[in-house]
Amino acid sequence: MATIIQNGIIVTASETFQADIKIDNGKINMISNQITGSNEDTILDATNKYVLPGLIDPHTHLGIKGTLDAFETGTRAAAAGGITTIINYTDPDNSQTFLEDLTEWKEKAQNALIDYGFHSIINKCDKDVLEQISKLPDEGVTSIKLFMAYKENMVNDEELYLLMKAAKKAGVVTNIHAENGSVIDCLIEEALSSNNTKPIYHAYTRPPATEAEATARALRIAEITGAPAYIVHITCEEALKEFVRAKEKGVNAFGETCPQYLVLNEEYLKQEEKEAVKYICSPPLRTNKDQEALWHNIKSGSISTIGSDHASHPYVNGKENGINNFTKAPNGLPGIESTLLLLYKYGVCEGKISMSKLVEITSQNPAKIFGLYPQKGSLNVGSDGDVVILDPNKSSIITKASQKQSTEYNVYEGMEVQGSIDYVLSRGKVIVKDNKVVGEPGSGKFLYRNKFTEQSQEGRL
């Protein structure tokens, strides 16, 4: 039995046109006008609706200790938001090698509703670690993550160089959290000693300069090693300037930002403390001027991808711990299911980006960078039948009452969004219908990703 999507407005990263799509055995096998089916086929009418490739969220934190969303609930929320693939971060346990840790994370994800992969976090550097990086591609993982902040995870410049060099040799992309952790720790200590403990001091102790300096330093090391570097969650104009400068020099760099940095700002951290603690994330929320710079760099192509950075920390015994001391609140925001509608409303509808740019940054680019293209990230014959049908004529209000994620709050509470996700298909199977998730836990597959090569990019993104 095939699935046929009729009369839709198909959107790719390069064009928009009206056509039908036929999906058989999980793959797109025809894109044409007036495809007809048999009585056994599933026919979906997409008249006056957009037909998009399923989104790829390259930055999620499902299954992290202390958070509320494991893979079943987290991927249920992702599916509701049009995401059909996630690449989740591991959480290293220093009692194990990171390859042993990866094995455990694969087991954790077996009840996922959508397809998934992993980035391996590495927080130390020795001979064994450097040797193990070469084995990651055999495990289907072709990306690592390094931190330049947080004492328990951060690596120094020498380790950054050695790890990036090893990753390049293995065909592995290095994801980097770029903040100057040592300076930030000093600023935090100074703030606390002056009794500056309100949530807004989370932002004041992580100023744009600490992000910009670390971004510049990471990309200089990438320049020396020749390694592909992926800077996660870029937030501010200062860091963007360093990033663009490196790209103009020919550094093999890719940039990511997140919906929260595009639609929220640091004013949320100035609210009454009980509310403000919900918005603590790192890097912190920035200013409206920074938002404008981010949108401009998405449109220009400097920023390649959007990741939710979904982290479902509870409010009770979680975020509320930071009410009287911002350092006690866990870092990170939930929001995996809101990405598409936020980008459509505040990006496309407000004229900041085109529909094709939306598809490029949410589907095609992450697929290319992380070794999934053309299986994922596009509507091409032979690609997986991962499809979103978006009705642009409906609107809704984001509320915690209607969300699928597991937190007791929603950081986008009360925001009006345009568009409605009528259907989501994963490998040709309907997993969301009329805003109801009908996919089954365990139907997602682990994705073995290809190594990074210049040729795999089909030109610089």
N, C-alpha and C positions, 0 to 999 in steps of 0.2 A: 504494500500500500504506500503510495506516494503522498506528499503534501504539496499542494499547489497554492501559491499566493497570487491572487489575481488583481489587476487594475491598480497596483500600487505605484507610488512615486519612489523609485529606487534611488538611493543616495550612496555614492561612493566618495572616496577621497578626491576624486577629480571631476565628477560630473553628476548631474541629476537628470533622470529620464523616466518615462513611464513604461513599464513592462511587467510581465508575469515571471514568476520563479517557480521551478519545479525541483523538489528535493526528494531524492530516493536513496534508500539505504544510508541515510545520514549525511549524504553529500548533495550539493547543488549540481544537478545534471543538465539543467536547461534554463536559459534566460532569454525570453522571446515574447513577442506579442501574441495574445490570445491562445495561451496554452490551455488545452482541454484535458480533462481527466476522465477516469472511469467512475462508476458508482462506488467503487471501493476506496477511492482516493479521498483525502481530507482537503476540502476547498476552503480557503480563507479569503474573504473579500476585503481588500485594502483600498477601496475607492476613496480618493481624497486623503489618503494617509501616507506617511513616509515609511519606507521599508529600509531599515538600516542593518549593517552587520552587528551582531552582538558585541557589546562593549567588553573590553579587556581591562580589568583593574589591576595594574602592575604593583600596587602598594597596599596590601592588607595585613592586618595583624589578628587573624582569627586563631582561637585556641590558646591565646597567651594566658598564663597563670594570673588569676585575679580579675580577668575580664569575663563578660557575660555571654559573648557569642563564640561558641565552638563552631565547627564546620557546618553542622546541620542548620542551625539558626542563622549563622552568618551568610551562608550561601543562599538560604531562602530569601533573606533580605536583599542580597545582591541580585538574585533572579528577578525579584519584584521591580528592581530598578533598571532592568535591561542588561545586566551584566551576565555574560555567559562563560567567562573565563576569569579566574583570579590567579595572581602570582603572590603567594603568601610568604611572609618572613618566618623563618624558624626562630627559636629562642634558645641560644646555646646553654648547655649544661656543662660546666667545666670538668665534671667527673667523666665526661665522654669525649671522644673525638667528634668533630662536627659531622663526619660521615655517619657515625652511630646515631647522632642526634637527628640527622636527616631521615634515617630509617624509621625512627619513632614518629616523626612528623607525617611521614607518608601513611602510617597506620592511623594516626589521629584523623586524617582527612577522608577516610573511606566512606563516611556517610554524607559526603558533599552532594549537593543537588546539581552542581555545574562542574565543568572541567577545571582543573587546577594544576599549578606548578609551584615551585619554591625558589626563593632566594636564600642561600645559606649565609647567616650572619657569622662573621669571624671576629673574635675579640682578642686574639693573641697571635703571636707570630713566632714560630720556631721551625726547626728543620722538618719535623713531622707534618706540621700544618702546611708548609710550602709544598711538600710532596703530595699531600692529600688533594690539594686544589686540582692537580692534573687528573684526578680520578672522578671529579664531579660530573663531567659530561657523560661518563658511562652510567651515571645514576640518573641521567635526564635533566640535570641542573646545570645551567650555563650562565649563572650570575651569582655574585657574592655581595655582601653588604659590609661596609666598614664604617665605624663611628669615629668622628673627630671630637665628640663630646660625650659626657657621662663617664665618670671615673671607672665604673665597673666594666665598661665596654670599649672605651676609646683606645685607639692605637696611636703611636707617635709617628713622626715623619719618616723615620727609618723603616718602621714596620709598614707604613703606607706604601712606601716605595717598593719594598720587597714583595708585598702581597699583590700589588698591582702588576708588577713585572711577571710574577708567577701566573696571575690570571690571564694576562695577555697571551702568554705562551700556550695556555690551555684552551684558548678560545672562549674565555669567560669574561663577561662584562662586570666591572666593578661599580656597584652602587655606593654612594658616599653621602652620609649625613654630615653636612659641612657647617659646623659651628665651632668656634674656638673655645673648647671646653675648659681649658685652664684659666683663661681670662674670665669666662662666665662664672666659674666657681669663686673667683676673687670678688666679682661684683655681687654675687649672692651673699657672700660672707659680710661684705660691707653693708648691704641693705639690711640684713638681719641685725647687725650690731647697732644700727641706727633705728631699729624697731619699725622698719619699713616692710611690713609683712602682708599688705593687701594684695589681691590677685594682680593688680596692674603692675606690681613690681616684678612679676614674672616676665613681662615684656621689657621693663626698664633694665633688667639685669641680663637680657639677651638682645642687646641693641643690634641694629642692622650692620654695624661695623664688624661685629663678631662673626656674622654670617658671611659678609663680603670677604673678609680676610681669609677665612677658612676655604671658601670657594676658590679664591685666587690661588691659594697654596696647593689645594688638591689638584687643580688643573695644571699648575706648573709641574707637579710631579707626574701627572698624566702625560704632559708634553715630553718630559724626559724619558719616560718608559715607553711611550707610544701606545699605552693601554687605552681601550675604550672606557670612558668614565661617564657615569650616569649620576648627575647631582639630583638627589631626591628633594622634594618639597621646597623649591625655591620660593621665597616670600617677598623679597624687597628689591627696590630699584638699585641699591648699591651692589647687591650680589649679582643682579642681572647684568650690570655693567661689566663686572669681572668675567662673567660667563660669556657674554657676547664678545668681549675682547679676546678671550681664549679661542673661541670658535673662528674668529676672523684670522687668527694666527695659524689655523689649521689643526688645532687640537681636536682629537676625536671625542667630542663631548656631546652629551645629550642632557636636556633639562626637563624636569618634571615640576609641576605645581599641583595644588589641590583645590577643590571647590571652596573650602573654607577661606582660603586666602583671596579668593575672587569675589566673595559675596559678604564676608564678615570682616570687621575691623577691630582695632584695639579698644574702641569705645565699649565693646561688650565686656572687657576686663575692668572697666570703670564702674560697672553697675554695683548694686548692693552685693556684698561679699557672697551671700548664699547663692546668688544667681551667677556671679562672675566666675566662680570656681569651675563651672561647667566648661568654660572656654579656654582652659589652660592646655596648651599644646606647644610643642617645640619643633621648629622655631615658632615664636608667638605670632598672634594676629598682628597685622601692621596697619598702615594708614590708607586712606582713600587714594593718595598719590601712588602708593605702591601697587594698589589694585589696578590703577590705570596702566602702569608700566607692565604689569603681568599680562593684561589683556592685549596690549600692543605687541608684546613679544610672542604671544600665542599666534596672533594674526600674521606676524612677520615670519614665523617659522622657527624662531630661536628656541622657544619652548616646544618640545616634541610631544609631551604626554601629560595626561591628567591621572593622578592616583588619589583614591579617597583617603588613604592613610587611616582607614577605619580601625579604631581601638575602642572597644565597648566597655570602658571603665564604668562601674556602677557609681551612682551618686551616694547612696548609703554605704558607709564604710569604704568609700573611694574618694570621689571628688570633694565631698563635704569635709574631708580631713584637712583640706587646704583653706578653710574659711578664715582661720586665724594665723595661718602661716602658709604662704603660697607654695613653699617647697614640699609640703606634705601631700599636695594633690597630685595624683598620677597624671602623666602627660599623655595627651591624645584625645581625639574627638571621634564619636561615632557618626556615621553618615553614608554608609556604603550604598544605600538604596536611593539616595537623592541626587547623585552625580548627573545623570542624563537630563532630568527635568530642570535642574538648576542651570546647567550649561545652555539648555535650549531657551529658557526664559531670559536669563541675564546675559547670555552671549548672542544667540541667534536673533531672538525677538527684539533685542535692543540694538541690533546692528553692529555688534562688536566683532562677530565672526559669522562665516557662512555655514550652511548645513554641511557642505563638503569638509570644511575645516573641523567641524565637530567630529565627523567620522574619522578624519585623519588622526586627531589627537587622542581619541578614545578607543580606536580599533586598529587602524592600519599601522600607525607608528609603533605602539607597544608590541604588536605582533612582529614587526620587522626587527626591532632592537633586541627582543628577547627570544628570537629563534622559533617563532610560531607561524610565520608567513610563508606561503599563502594558505596554509591549512586554516588559520584563524585570521580575523581582522579584515576580511574583504568579502564581497559578494561576487565571487567568480565561479565559473564552472569548475568543479573539482574541489572547491573549498567545503569545509564543514557547513552544514545547514544551521548555522547560528544566526538567528534573525530577530530583529525587534520591529514590531509594527506600532508606530507612534501616530496617534490622532492629534494633530496640531490645534484642533478647534475646541478642545476641552481644557478646563483649568481646574486647579484644586489647591487646597491649603495643606501645607505640611504640618502634621501634628503627631505628638507621641501616641495618641489614641489610635491612629491609623497605621503606624509604622510596623514593620516586620522585625526590625532589630530589637535586641533584648533590653536595652537601657531604659531607665525610668524617666528619661528626659530626651528631648531632641533639640540640638543646638540651632536648628532652623525653624523652630516652633513658630507658627503663625505666618510664615512666608508663603506668599501666593506664587505658584508656578504654573506655567502654561504647558499644555500637552498632557496626553494620557497614554500610558503604555497598555495597549489593548492586548497584544500577544507577545510572548517571548518564546522562541524555539531554540532548543539545544540539540544539535545534530538532527534536525528535522522533527523532533518531538516537541509538542506544545508543553511548556513548563509553567507558563503564566497565561491566564485567560481572563480578560476583563478585571484586571487588578488582583486576581486570586491566584495564588501559587498552587499549581496542581502537579508539579514535578515531585518525583519520589527521592527520598534520601538514598544515597548510594549510587545514583545514576550518573554522577560525575566521574570523569576519568582522569587519572594522573597523566600529564602531558610530558613526553620526552622531548625536550627542546633542542634545537640545532645549535651548534657552536656559532659564536660571532665571527664573521669575516667581513671584510670590506665589501666583497662581492654580494654578500647576503643582504646588504642594505639597498641594493639597486640605486646607488647614488646617495650622497650625503643627505640626511634628513634635515 
